Amino acid sequence: MRCCVCLFQSSLQCSPSKMAAGESNSRSSCLNFSNVGPLGNAPPSNSAHSTPASNGGAAGATGRMNRSAGNANPQSGPESGGGAESAVRSTPGAQNSSRQPVGQSAGASVSGATSGAASNMTSSSSSSTSTVSSSADASAAAAASLPSSPASVLVYREPVYNWQATKSTVKERFAFLFNNEVLSDVHFLVGKGMGVQRIPAHRFALAVGSAVFDAMFNGGMATTSTEIELPDVEPAAFLALLKFLYSDEVQIGPETVMTTLYTAKKYAVPALEAHCVEFLKKNLRADNAFMLLTQARLFDEPQLASLCLENIDKNTADALAAEGFTDIDLDTLMAVLERDTLGLREVRLFGSAVRWAEAEAQRQQLQPTPENKRRVLGKALSLIRFPLMTIEEFAAGPAQSGILTDREVVSLFLHFTVNPKPHVEFIDRPRCCLRGKECSITRFSQVESRWGYSGTSDRIRFSVNRRIFVVGFGLYGSIHGPTDYQVNIQIIHTDSNTVLGQNDTGFSCDGTASTFRVMFKEPVEILPSVNYIACATLKGPDSHYGTKGMRKVTHEAPATGTKTCFTFCYAAGNNNGTSVEDGQIPDVIFYT
């Protein structure tokens, strides 16, 4: 919730001063309905010299302009015919002297369609009391040409008689009414403080597009008020909503998308909500993934939240380094730390969690002591998988941080150094920065007894036909009942003799002929048509072993039918007797 509020506040701070329609002057005299027609426009007149009641100097000046125009067009009465009447009434002399603030931004069309800058318009006392000083200015105001003034200047449009005839479609006519006083029967006071804007609207148009507005105006507890306050809605977002309801046009940007999404949800307009979510998907990046994840969880957008989490999985380091990471709430932090698919070493995840705890302590006005960091982390601390660290990483970082208790530090050191390993309160399941289902292959078709160990590694060479990530091996256990083994597993690049992945760990077996999982701390990338050596060095009693081995083993994905083919070869050198035909390392566990 905090991120959302901050976003709303920042958007509010960026909002311009209220529109002219919100000024006190506009409420009393913005519209002059003296001598107006049924639509609030100038009525037909048999005399080109007839003028509406003036409203101060501005109206008087306009009246003088109208009279001069009337003298120039003495035959401009309705009896001159529809075409002539339309032509005359499109001039200043045939229009009402009351100028209506429409709120169009620069570049808006005559139909009333506005750009996203419509919500950023401002008005000044000079613009609200300006007069038409020349016939050129009057013609420019009456004409439907695109305004060349900046978006910050409020554009006034003369009401045009018979405007309906100039709109050939229903969409054009409704678009003309957007943010327009013509026919409006309700006003919304949107925003709060100095950013309040008074926005005209039409009950029918809103009720047609939104069940919430329909209930507001036509339900059992319908409001009869002609002015409705919306302090929790941003003016720019509300205008974007109205724009969509009146014309199906979508006007959202990086600064307004979250507030528009909030407004679309508030007034039950799922089509606009979908546009906002799609915009966020297209603009999702590692540096904003955490901010958008917080908003997606707040607005109950599971699809967007899932995309954010996938982005964090792929770009964990960049996402955690982004400025917005420390602003997330505890629930969002826990939702990320509990994932098995984060692509980052555990010691770095711990460092990021500590950085978040420092920021959270400051937000709660606490001193950033180790005790307070542990306090604000709460259950998130148990999601850090300390057993996946090396003993050096743990000793240099978490063990000296003061965040863990003495008992936790001792138990973790014992976990790193002794066998059988004592139980620890932290998760020891490896993370895998991959999505999809875990796969495995078995290269033996039969199991036999006795395989001995004297400190020599069991090794087998292999290659694959496509890129995969190996996450662990399946190993045989003791023939003498339940036993614990200490083991070091490795994957070595054959040509360079480089160790690509390893783990010093242990496993417990139950005495059966089953295989037991031993996992790497991080996935090991295996490229197609490259030779690698799988290596396991066990310390423990005699075990089962596999026979009738296969040189080629193929795994086929059930869903897609994709085939992953392993080819096994003899590993030269001291390999404790393991070969293609028999030995240890029966299973390879991987992701595609």
N, C-alpha and C positions, 0 to 999 in steps of 0.2 A: 504493500500500500504506500510505503514511503516514496518509492520511485515514481508512482503514478502522481502523487501529490506534488512532488518536485517538478515533474513534467508539466502538470497543469499550471503550477505557479510560474514556471519559466515562460510558458506560453502566454500567461496573463500579463507578465511583465513586458512581453514583447508586443502586447496589444496596443494599438494606437488610442488616442483620446477618442471619446465617444463621438458617434456620428451626429450630424446636425439634427437628426430626428430625436436624439436624446436631450438636446438642449431645451432649457425651459422656454426659450423663445419659440422653438418649433412646436411645442405642445399647445401653445396658445394661438399662434398666428401662422404656422407653417403652411396650413391649408386654408384658403379662403373659399368657403362654400357659398358665399353670397352669389346669387344669380347663376347657379351651376345647373348643369343638366342632370339627367337621371344617373349618369355614371361618374359624376364629379367632374365632368369636363364642361367646356363652354357650351351653352345651349345654342340652338339655331337662332338666328336673329334676322329680322327683315331690314334692320338698319345696320349698315356697316359702321356707323358712328356710335352705336350703343356700347357703353363700357360697363364692366362690373364695378361694384363698390370697391373703392380703393382702400388699401390697407397701409397707410403711411406713405412716406416719400417714395418707396420702391414701387408700390402699386401705382402711385400717381404718375411716376415716370413711365411705367409700362402703359398706363392709360393714354398718355400723350403719344407714345409710340404707336399704340393701336389706332388712335384717331388719325394720325398722319397716314398710316397704312390704309385705313378705311377711305380716306380721301383719294388715295391713289387707286382704289378698287371700288368705285361707287356701285358696281353691279354685282356685289358679292353676296347678295341675299340668297336664301334657299330656293327662291323661284327660278334661279338661273340654272338649275339642274344639278344632278348628283355629281357629275364629273367636275363641273365648275366649282361646286360647293366644296368638294374635297380639296381641290387645288387652293381655294381661298383659305380654307381652314387650316391648311398646313403652313400658313404664314403667321407671323406674330400678330398681325392685326385681327385675326379670327380666333385667337386663342385666349383662354382665361388668363388674367394677369397674375393669378396666384401660381407661384412656382412650387412644384412638389419635389422634395428631395427623394430621389430614387435610390441613391446609394450605389451607382455603378462605378466601377473602376475604369481606369484608362484602358481603352481597347474593347470596351463592352459594346455589344451590338444594340441596335434600336429595339430589338425584341425584348430586351431586359436581361438577356444572358450576361452574366458577369464572370470575371476571372476569379482565381483564388484570392486575389488582392482585395476583393470586395469587403472582406471583413477588416481590412487594414486601413480603410478610409478614415480620414479625419475631417473635421469641419472647424471653421473659425468664425468668430463673430463677423469678420469682414465678409466672408463668403455667404453667410446666412442673411446678410442685409444688403448684399450687392444689388445694384440696379443695372438695367440694360442701358448702356451709354451710347450705343450706336445701332443703326439698323443692321450693320454687319454682325454685331454680337447677337442681336435678336435672331437673325437668320440662322446663325450657327447653333443657337440654342434650340430653335424649332426644327432644324433639319436633323436627320437621323444619321449624320456622319459620325465616324469614330472620333472620340475626343482625343486631343493631343496633349491634354494636361496630365501631370503626374497622377499616379494612383492615389496620392494623399489628398487630392483636391476633390471635394464632393461635387458630383455632377448633377445638375438640375435639369429636368426635362419638362417641357411644356406639355400638359395633357392634350392629347390629340383627339379631336372628335372623330367618332367612327373608326377608332383604331382597329376594331375587329376586322374591318374589311381589308386591312393591310396584312393580316395573318392568314395564310392559306390552310394551315393545319391546326388541329387541336393542340399539338405539342407547342407550336409557336405561340398560340394564344396563352397557354398556361405559362410558358417561359417568360412572356411579357409581364405577367403578374408577379413573378418572383421578386421579393423585396420591393414591392411597389404598393403605394397607397391606394391605387385604383381598385375599387371594390373591396378593399381590405375591411374585415370586421373584427379583427383581434390584433393586439400588439403584445409582443414579448419583450420584457426587460431582461436582457441576457447578460450574465456576468455579475460582477460585484465590485464595489468600490468605485474608483474613477474609471474603470473599464466597462461600465454598464452601457449597453447599446439598446436602443428602442427599435425593434424590427417588426414591420407590418407583415401580416399573413392573412390567409383566408381559411376559415374553418373547414369548408368543404374539401379543399385541396389537401389539407393535412389529414382529415379523417379518411379520405380515400387511400392515402399511402401508409397510414400507421394505425394499428389497433389501439395503441395507447392514446393517440390524439382523438380517435373515434370515441373512446370511453370518456375522455376528458370533456368533449363537447356534446356528446349525445347519450352518454350512459345514464344510469339511474341517479348518479350524484354529479351530473354534469355541471360545470361551472358556467355562471352567467357573466362573469367578469370579462371586460374587454381589454384588460391589461393583466398579463400573467408574468410573474417574476420567476426567473430561472437562474438563481445565483450559482448553482453548481455546474453550469454549462458554459463553455467558452464561446464567445460570439462567433469566432471564425468557424468553429465546429458546427454551431447551429446553422449558420449560413450554408455550410457545405451540405448539411442534412436537407434544408429547404431546397437548395439547388437541385438535389437529387429527386426530391419529391415532386418538384414542379416540372423538371425537364429530363430526368434520367441521366443527367450529366454528372460525372464524378470529378470533384475538385479536391484532391488531397495531396499533401506534400509531407516531407520529413518532419516539419514542425507541427503539423496539425493532424497527422494520421492517428495518433493515440487518442487525442481528445475527440476526434470524429468517430473512432471506434466506440468509445464510451457513449457518445451521444446516440449512435445508431443502435446500440444495445438498449439504452435507456428507453428509446421510443419504438423498439421492436421493428426495425427496418433491416431484415436479414440480408437483403441484396446489397445494401451499402456496407454492411458489416463484412460481407464476403469480399468486396472490393478492397476494404482496408486490410484485411488479412492477406490478400494476394499481394498488395503493395509491400507489406512487411516481409513476406517471403522473398520477394525479388530483391529486397534491400538488406537481407540478413547477412551479417558479416561477423567475423570473430570478435571484432572490437565492440559490437553492440549486442552480441548474443545473450549475455547475461541480463542486460536491461530489458530486452524483448521477452526473455523467458519470464522475468518477474511480471511483466505486463500480461503476458499470455496466461499465466496462472491466475492473476488477479481477475481478468476478464473471462476466465473459463474458456480458453481457446486451446483445447488439447492438441489439435493438429499443428498449430503454430508452436506450442510448447515442445512437441516432439521434434520438430525441425530444428528448434534452438538447441535441444539436447544433442541431436546428431551433429550439429555444427561444432558444439563444444567437444564432443568426442573426437572429431577429426582435427580440431585446432585447439587442443586443451591448453597448451602453453600460451598461445596468443590470447585466448579468451581470458585466462586467469591474470594475464598481465594488463588487460584493458582497465581503464579507469573506472568503469562502471561495476567491476566485480565487487569491490568493497562496499557498494551501496545496496547489495541484495539483502533480502531478509534471511533469517535462519532456516526457514522451511525450504527456500530455494537452494541454499547451500547444502542442506542435507539431501535434497533430491539429486544433486550432482554428485556428491561424495559417495553415495551408495551405489553408483553405477559401476558395472564391471567393465565398461567399454572405454574408460578414460585412457587417453594415450600419453601418460606422463608418469615418471617415476614417483614412488610414494613419498620420498623425502621432499620432493618439490611440492607435492600436494599439501604436505604438512606445513611447509613454509607459507603457501598461499592461505591456508586456513588461519595461521597465526596473524598474517597481515589483515585478514578480514576481522579477526577478533580485536585487534588494536583499534580499527575503525569503529567497530560496534561498541567497544568500551567507551570511546570518546562520545558516541551518540548518546549513550546512557549516562554520560557525565561521571564515568568511573576512571580511576587511575589505571593505566595499562600494566598492571602487575601480573605476574604469572597466575595468581589465584583468580583475578578478575577475568583474565583471558579464558581460563578453563570454565569459569562461570558462564560467560556469554556463549561459549561454544556449546555447552550443554551436551546433548546426545550426539552432536556432530563429531565430537572428539573420538567416539567409539567407531566411527566410520573410516577413520584413518587406519590403513592396514600396515601397522608397524612391523609385523613379522615379514613383510615383503622387502623391507630394507636390508641392506647389508649391515653387518655389525659395525663397520666403520661409519656408515651413514647415520646409524642410530646413535652411536656414541658421540659423534661430533655435533648432532643437532638435537633431536628430541630428548635425549637423556640429560642434556644440560639446560634445557629450556625452562625447567621448573614447572611446566604445565602438567607433567605426569607425576603421579605419586611415587614415593620410594618403592613401594611394593610393586607397582607396575613396571618400574625400571628394572628391578631385580628379576622379575618373572620373564621379561623380554630378553635380558642378557642370558638367562638360563636357556631360553628357547633357542637362542643363537648358538650356544656353545655345548650343550649336553644332549645325549640320547639315552633313553627315550626323552622326547621333548615334553616339558610340562605344559599343562593347559594355560592358555593366555586368554584374556578377555577381549582381544581384538581379532578381527577377521584375518584369516591367513589365506583366503582364496585369491589366487592371482587375478589381476585385472587383464583384460584383453582389449586392445583398442580396435576391435573389429565388431561388426554387426553380423547377424545371421546365426545359423545353427552350428554348434560344434560338431566336427566330424572326426572319425578315427578309422584306421585300417589295421587289420591283424595279418601278419605275414606267415604265421605258422598254422597248420591244420591239426596238430596233435601236441599233447603235453606229456613230458616224461619227468622222471626224478633223477637225479642228483646232479646239481651244478655247483661247483665250489668256487671260492673267492680267496685270493691271496694278495690283494692290492693291485692287481692288474685290471685294466679297463676292458669291458666288453665293447666292441666297435663294429659297426656295419656301415658300408657306404651306400648312398642312395641318391636318386635324382627324381624330378617330377616333370610333367609335361605342361604345367601351368603354374602361375604365381600363387603361392599359398603362404600361410603363416603358421608355423609349428608352435604350439603352446605347451607341449609336454609329451612324455612317453608313458606307456603302460609297461610295468616291470613285474616279473614273477617274484613270489615270496617264498618263505621257508617251507620245507617239507616236515618240519619238527613241531608244528603247531604255531600258535600266536607268537610273533616275534617282531622286534623293531630293527630296522635297517638304517644305517647312515649311508647316504649316497650323494655323489656329485654327478650331475648330468651336463652334457655339453653338446653343442652343434658346431662343427668346425668346417670352414671353407677349405676344401681339399687342396686346391691349387696354391693358395697363399698360406695355408696352415693357420688361418686366423680364427680365433674363437669368437663366434658370432653371438652366442648366448650360453649362459651357464647358471647353475644354481646348486649351492651346497645346502642340502636339506636332509630329510629323513622320511620314512613312511612306516606304517604299521601294517602287518599282514595277519591273516587269521588262520593260516595253515592250509588253506585250500589251494587248488590249482588256478585260481582266478588271477587276473592281472591287477596291479594297484597303481593308481595315478601318481605320477611325480611331475610337477609343473615347473616351467620356467617362470622367472619373475616378470618377464616381458615377452611378448610374441617375437619369434625369430622369422624374419622374412626369407623365404626360399624362392629363388628365381627359376624359371623353366630351363631345362637342359644344362644345369650346372651341378657338379658333383659336390656332395656334402658328406660328412661323417657324423653319425649319431653315436654318442659315447656315453657310457654309464659305468661309474666306478663304485661298486658296492662293498660295504663292510658289514658282515653278518654271517649267519650259518648257511649251510648248503640249501639251495633252493630248487624249485621246479625249473624246467627249461622247455623250450619249444623244439619240435621236430617237423619233418616234412614241410620245410619252408618253400615259399614261392618266390620266384625271381621277379615276377610282375604282379602287382595287386592294384585293382582299379576300384575306385569309389565313385558311385553315381548318385548325384543329388536327386532325391525323390521329387522335389517340386519342379526343378528346371531340367533335369536330365543331364546336367553338366557332369562330365567325367574327369576325374583326377587320377592319373596313372602314376604309380610309384614303381621305380625300377631299382632293385637291390643288387649290390655287388660286394664281393669280398674286399675287406679293408686290410691292406697289406700292413705288416708289422705285428706287434704283440697285441692280440685282441682277445685274449683269454679263451680262445676256441670258438667264439661266436662267428658264424658264417651265414650264408644264404640258407643253408639247409637246416641248421639248428643253432641253439644258443639263447642269449638274452635279447632284451629290447624287442619284444613281440609286437607292441602297439605304437603307432605314431598318432598323436592327437593334434588336430589342426583346424584352421578356419580357411575358407576360400576367399 
